[in-house]
Amino acid sequence: MIETFYWILMLFGALVMAMVVVGALFIPPRFWAALSGVTSTLQIHTVSVIGVYPSVSLLGAIGTARASTMLGGLAPYLWAHAFLVLILARIVSIAWSPEPILGFRHLIYEVPVVLVCAAIASAVASGSKLPKRVIFVTLMLASINAILVILFRFSPEIEFSFLRSAMASFFISGNVLEVLYTSGVNNVIDPTKAGGFFVNGNISAVFLGVSAVSSWYFGKGFGSRALKWNAMLCWLAVFFTGSKAGIIAALFVPATIIAIDWFFEGRMVLWKLVLAIFAGVGGVIALFFVYDMLVESNFYHASNETFSTRAIIWSFAAKSFLNSPFLGLGFGGWEKAFSGYAFTQGFRTALPPHNAVLILWSQSGLLAALAGIVFALGLLGWSARIIIKGTDRERLFAKGVFGALLWIFFQAQGENLGFIGEPHITPLIGILVGYLLGFTRPFDWVKGSKLGKGPVS
């Protein structure tokens, strides 16, 4: 009976994938991108297909395959070329990986970001109202996760009940839930952490931070008061995740955007800079004291403990790099090598690299790591140039994109996040970057367009 049920589920999963493939041929990519975006918070996971529980959000991203014909619009951008090199390096590295299937899984989550981006950029350039509505709905739905984080932090029992319920499998991958209480490396089982639909409070903080900063500036650009209220809710929820890096990013990212305004708009004077530095330092110190009092924990001690763990991980990474600098360890190689090292040190064996660059190097080698760095810095530089040179509305959207990217890349230096590939965040980034591309450079996306050339490339 169980075996029959298993095959029924597998058949249903294959049918779903077949429907996505057929649908991708007839449904415009913009609608698939919209589906991927609006379900990015909830995910809505389906049945297992080749060991993966694909979510509706992922299926939507895969459905944008026809957008590959639009990728020529990315030709002027350095970060797009770096992304291509990165993906090629990832594909090649599967050849020497201990677990090649992991490579295919990573590619499934990473490649669609440029397809979603291209689909949305093309829609914006053609004058479609769909992308604006998609961004509004996508960002507003992030408030559900914000509310859950706050609720779960005040009542961890509710969070534990949710994670053990059948309902959780719709919002969290079955693979993740299966190892949550055994070999999983996630941290929401700690009462001082909360993740909402995430099993890791640190990654939840990134998602909420990205949602907060993009909601604020896109809310200004769209003239939406609801998005600005949503931004404040998501920003506040970051402090309830228990993520130390998230709290620092919640101060660092807005301060960086303000600094760019001051330095490049001709409004920066010495007294403002000095005031900002003192206010920022004083605010951070005061916030840490308040945070400690609220959760009855020692922020400094916890931060030191976290860094000590990272130091052990990165020490192993340095030794491994010297042994295999160019090829890395392949997909699955880190897990095998580190478990043995950690065992001899009397340390936890199931710990990932906790650094985006190290993740890329360990899985796909030096070329992938370098391409990832160029990709990240290229995206930041591109959006920063629009902040400096764009029109008023272009600058608002660019600030939203820049802030979102900076938050990801900042926390990715100490988390097991990666620059791209996180299922909740990647579709959102694809939509935001795509909107900015289509808004500032419509001539790249609509053949023969007379909408005019954007300010920068």
C-alpha positions in Angstrom: 0.0 0.0 0.0 2.8 2.4 1.0 4.7 1.6 -2.2 1.7 2.2 -4.3 1.1 5.6 -2.6 4.8 6.4 -3.2 4.5 5.8 -6.9 1.3 7.8 -7.1 3.1 10.8 -5.6 6.1 10.3 -8.0 3.7 10.2 -10.9 1.9 13.3 -9.7 5.3 15.1 -9.3 6.3 14.1 -12.8 2.9 15.4 -14.1 3.5 18.7 -12.3 6.9 19.1 -13.9 5.5 18.2 -17.3 2.8 20.8 -16.9 5.4 23.4 -16.1 7.5 22.5 -19.2 4.4 22.7 -21.5 3.2 25.8 -19.8 6.6 27.5 -20.3 6.0 27.1 -24.1 2.7 28.9 -24.2 2.5 31.2 -21.1 4.6 34.4 -21.4 7.6 34.4 -19.0 6.4 37.6 -17.2 3.5 35.6 -15.7 5.8 32.8 -14.6 8.1 35.4 -13.0 5.1 36.9 -11.3 4.1 33.5 -9.9 7.6 32.9 -8.6 7.7 36.3 -6.9 4.3 36.4 -5.2 4.9 32.9 -3.8 8.5 33.6 -2.6 7.4 34.1 1.0 5.0 31.1 1.3 6.9 28.9 -1.2 4.1 26.2 -1.2 6.1 23.0 -1.6 4.8 20.1 -3.8 5.7 16.4 -3.7 9.2 15.0 -4.0 10.7 15.0 -7.5 14.2 13.3 -7.7 14.7 13.9 -4.0 13.6 17.6 -4.1 10.3 19.1 -3.0 9.9 21.8 -5.6 7.9 24.8 -4.5 5.5 26.7 -6.6 7.9 29.6 -6.5 10.7 27.5 -7.9 8.4 26.0 -10.6 7.4 29.6 -11.5 11.1 30.5 -11.9 11.7 27.5 -14.0 8.7 28.4 -16.1 10.5 31.6 -17.3 12.8 29.5 -19.5 11.6 31.3 -22.6 13.1 34.5 -21.2 16.4 33.1 -22.2 15.7 34.7 -25.6 15.7 38.1 -23.9 19.1 37.7 -22.1 20.8 39.8 -24.8 19.5 42.8 -22.8 22.1 41.9 -20.2 25.0 42.2 -22.6 26.2 45.7 -21.4 26.6 44.6 -17.8 29.8 43.2 -16.2 27.9 41.4 -13.5 25.9 39.5 -16.1 29.1 38.2 -17.8 30.5 37.2 -14.3 27.2 35.3 -13.7 27.7 33.4 -16.9 31.3 32.5 -16.0 30.1 31.4 -12.5 27.4 29.1 -13.9 29.8 27.5 -16.4 32.3 26.9 -13.6 29.5 25.3 -11.5 28.6 23.0 -14.4 32.2 21.9 -15.0 32.8 21.3 -11.3 30.1 18.6 -11.2 32.6 16.4 -13.0 34.9 16.1 -10.0 32.2 16.3 -7.3 31.6 13.5 -4.8 27.9 14.2 -4.9 27.0 15.5 -8.4 23.3 15.6 -7.7 24.0 18.5 -5.3 25.4 20.4 -8.2 22.3 20.0 -10.3 20.2 21.1 -7.3 22.2 24.3 -6.8 22.0 25.1 -10.5 18.2 24.7 -10.5 17.9 27.3 -7.8 20.6 29.7 -9.2 20.1 29.9 -12.9 16.5 31.2 -12.9 17.5 34.5 -11.3 18.6 36.0 -14.6 15.5 34.5 -16.4 13.2 36.1 -13.9 15.2 39.3 -14.2 15.0 39.4 -18.0 11.2 38.6 -18.0 10.4 41.4 -15.6 12.8 43.9 -17.3 11.1 43.2 -20.7 7.7 43.6 -19.1 8.6 47.0 -17.5 10.1 48.3 -20.8 7.0 47.4 -22.7 4.8 49.4 -20.4 3.2 46.5 -18.5 1.6 47.3 -15.1 2.2 43.7 -14.0 5.8 44.1 -12.5 4.7 47.0 -10.3 1.8 44.9 -9.0 4.0 41.9 -8.5 6.5 43.8 -6.5 3.8 45.3 -4.3 2.1 41.9 -3.6 5.5 40.1 -3.1 6.7 42.6 -0.6 3.5 42.9 1.3 3.3 39.1 1.7 6.7 39.3 3.4 4.9 40.9 6.3 3.4 37.4 7.1 6.9 36.2 7.9 7.6 39.3 9.9 4.5 38.8 12.1 5.4 35.1 12.5 8.9 35.9 13.6 7.7 38.3 16.3 5.0 35.8 17.5 7.4 32.9 17.5 10.0 34.9 19.5 7.5 35.7 22.2 6.2 32.1 22.2 8.7 29.5 21.1 6.1 26.8 21.9 4.0 28.0 19.0 7.0 27.8 16.7 7.8 24.3 17.7 4.2 23.2 17.3 4.2 24.7 13.8 7.5 23.0 12.8 6.1 19.6 13.9 2.8 20.1 12.1 1.8 18.7 8.7 1.2 22.3 7.7 4.9 23.2 7.9 5.6 20.9 4.9 3.7 23.3 2.6 6.0 26.3 3.6 9.3 24.5 4.3 11.0 21.9 2.2 10.5 18.3 3.4 14.3 17.7 3.1 14.9 20.5 5.6 12.2 19.3 8.0 13.5 15.7 7.9 16.9 16.7 9.4 15.8 19.7 11.5 16.2 17.8 14.8 19.0 15.5 13.8 21.9 16.4 11.5 20.5 19.8 10.5 22.6 22.9 11.1 19.6 25.3 11.6 19.0 27.2 14.7 15.3 28.0 15.3 15.1 25.2 17.9 17.0 27.7 20.1 14.4 29.8 22.0 16.4 32.9 21.4 16.0 32.6 17.7 13.0 32.8 15.5 12.6 32.3 11.7 8.9 32.3 10.7 8.8 30.3 7.5 12.6 29.8 7.9 14.4 27.3 10.0 17.4 29.6 10.4 16.9 32.9 12.2 20.0 34.4 10.4 18.6 33.7 6.9 15.2 34.9 8.0 16.8 38.2 9.0 18.3 38.6 5.5 14.9 38.0 3.9 13.3 40.5 6.2 16.0 43.0 5.7 15.8 42.7 1.9 12.1 43.1 2.1 12.4 46.1 4.5 14.8 48.2 2.5 13.2 47.4 -0.9 9.7 48.1 0.5 10.8 51.5 1.8 12.4 52.8 -1.4 10.0 51.1 -3.9 7.2 52.3 -1.7 8.5 55.9 -2.1 8.9 55.3 -5.8 5.4 53.9 -6.2 3.9 56.4 -3.8 2.6 53.6 -1.6 2.1 54.2 2.1 1.3 50.5 2.6 4.8 49.5 1.4 6.5 52.0 3.7 4.5 50.6 6.7 5.5 47.1 5.6 9.1 48.3 5.5 9.0 49.3 9.1 7.4 46.1 10.2 9.9 43.9 8.4 12.8 46.0 9.7 11.5 45.7 13.3 11.1 42.0 12.9 14.8 41.6 12.1 15.5 42.4 15.8 13.3 39.5 16.8 15.1 36.9 14.7 18.0 36.7 17.2 20.5 37.3 14.4 23.4 39.3 15.6 24.6 40.0 12.0 21.0 40.9 11.1 20.9 43.6 13.8 24.2 45.1 12.6 23.0 45.0 9.0 19.8 46.8 10.0 21.9 49.7 11.0 24.8 49.4 8.5 22.7 49.2 5.3 20.6 52.3 5.8 23.6 54.2 7.0 25.5 53.3 3.8 22.7 54.5 1.6 22.5 57.8 3.5 26.3 58.1 3.2 26.2 57.7 -0.6 23.5 60.4 -0.7 25.7 62.8 1.3 28.9 62.1 -0.5 27.6 62.3 -4.1 24.8 64.8 -4.0 26.9 67.7 -2.9 25.2 67.9 0.5 27.9 66.3 2.6 29.6 68.7 5.1 32.0 67.9 7.9 29.6 68.4 10.8 27.0 66.1 9.2 29.7 63.4 8.8 30.9 63.7 12.4 27.3 63.7 13.7 26.5 60.6 11.6 29.5 58.7 12.9 28.8 59.5 16.6 25.1 58.9 16.2 25.8 55.6 14.4 28.3 54.4 17.0 26.2 55.6 19.9 23.1 54.0 18.4 24.7 50.6 17.9 26.0 50.6 21.5 22.7 51.7 22.9 20.8 49.1 20.8 23.0 46.3 21.9 22.4 47.2 25.6 18.6 47.4 24.9 18.7 44.1 23.1 20.5 42.4 25.9 18.0 43.7 28.4 15.0 42.5 26.3 16.2 39.0 25.7 18.3 38.6 28.9 21.4 37.5 26.9 24.9 38.7 26.6 25.3 40.1 23.0 29.1 40.5 23.3 29.6 37.0 24.7 27.3 35.5 22.0 29.0 37.4 19.3 32.4 36.1 20.5 31.2 32.6 20.6 29.8 32.8 17.1 33.1 34.2 15.8 35.1 31.5 17.5 33.0 28.9 15.7 33.5 30.7 12.4 37.3 30.9 13.1 37.5 27.1 13.4 35.6 26.6 10.1 37.7 29.1 8.2 40.9 27.6 9.6 39.9 24.3 8.0 39.0 26.2 4.8 42.4 27.8 4.6 44.1 24.4 4.9 41.8 22.9 2.3 42.5 25.8 0.0 46.2 25.1 0.1 45.6 21.5 -0.8 43.3 22.2 -3.7 43.2 25.9 -4.6 41.9 25.7 -8.2 39.4 22.8 -8.1 38.0 23.2 -4.6 36.4 20.2 -3.0 33.4 19.7 -5.4 29.8 19.5 -4.5 29.5 17.4 -1.3 33.3 17.6 -0.8 33.2 20.0 2.1 30.7 17.9 4.0 32.8 14.8 3.8 36.1 16.5 4.5 35.0 18.8 7.3 33.1 16.1 9.2 36.4 14.1 9.6 38.3 17.2 10.6 35.7 18.3 13.1 35.5 14.8 14.7 39.3 14.9 15.4 38.9 18.3 17.0 35.9 17.3 19.1 33.7 19.8 17.2 30.3 19.6 15.5 30.7 17.7 12.3 27.7 19.1 10.3 28.8 22.7 9.7 29.0 24.4 6.3 31.6 27.1 5.3 29.5 30.1 6.5 30.9 32.4 3.9 29.6 32.9 0.3 33.0 33.0 -1.3 34.2 29.9 0.5 31.0 28.1 -0.5 31.6 28.9 -4.2 35.3 27.9 -3.9 34.6 24.6 -2.0 31.9 23.5 -4.5 33.3 24.8 -7.8 36.8 26.0 -7.4 38.7 29.3 -7.6 37.2 30.5 -10.9 33.7 30.3 -9.4 34.7 32.2 -6.3 36.3 35.0 -8.3 33.3 35.2 -10.6 31.0 35.3 -7.6 33.0 38.3 -6.2 32.8 40.1 -9.5 29.1 39.4 -9.8 28.4 40.8 -6.3 30.5 43.9 -6.7 29.3 44.5 -10.2 25.7 44.5 -9.1 26.4 46.8 -6.3 28.4 49.2 -8.5 25.7 49.2 -11.2 23.0 50.1 -8.8 25.2 52.7 -6.9 25.9 54.5 -10.2 22.2 54.9 -10.8 21.8 56.3 -7.3 24.5 58.9 -8.1 23.4 59.7 -11.7 19.8 58.7 -12.2 16.6 60.7 -12.1 14.7 61.1 -8.8 12.5 58.0 -9.3 15.4 55.9 -10.8 17.4 56.8 -7.7 14.7 55.6 -5.4 14.4 52.2 -7.1 18.2 51.9 -7.3 18.4 52.6 -3.5 15.9 49.7 -3.0 18.0 47.4 -5.1 21.3 48.5 -3.7 20.2 48.2 -0.1 18.7 44.7 -0.8 21.9 43.5 -2.5 24.2 45.0 0.2 22.2 43.3 2.9 22.6 39.9 1.2 26.2 40.3 0.4 27.1 41.7 3.9 25.5 38.8 5.8 26.6 36.3 3.2 30.2 36.8 4.5 29.3 35.0 7.8 26.3 32.8 6.9 25.6 29.7 4.9 23.6 31.9 2.5 25.5 32.3 -0.8 25.2 35.3 -3.1 22.3 33.6 -4.9 20.2 30.5 -4.6 18.2 31.0 -1.4 14.7 30.0 -2.5 12.8 32.9 -0.8 15.3 35.7 -1.7 16.5 34.9 -5.2 13.1 35.4 -6.9 12.6 38.7 -5.1 16.1 39.9 -6.2 15.4 38.8 -9.8 12.2 40.9 -9.8 13.8 44.0 -8.2 16.8 44.0 -10.4 14.6 43.3 -13.5 12.4 46.3 -12.6 15.4 48.6 -12.3 16.8 47.3 -15.6 13.6 47.8 -17.5 12.9 51.2 -15.9 16.4 52.7 -16.6 17.3 51.0 -19.8 14.1 50.2 -21.8 15.9 50.4 -25.1 17.8 47.2 -24.1 14.6 45.3 -23.7 12.2 46.5 -26.3 13.4 46.3 -29.9 13.1 49.6 -31.6 11.9 51.3 -28.4 11.7 55.1 -28.5 11.3 55.3 -24.7 14.8 56.8 -24.4 18.2 55.7 -23.1 18.7 55.4 -19.4 21.4 57.3 -17.5 24.0 54.7 -17.0 25.0 51.2 -18.2 
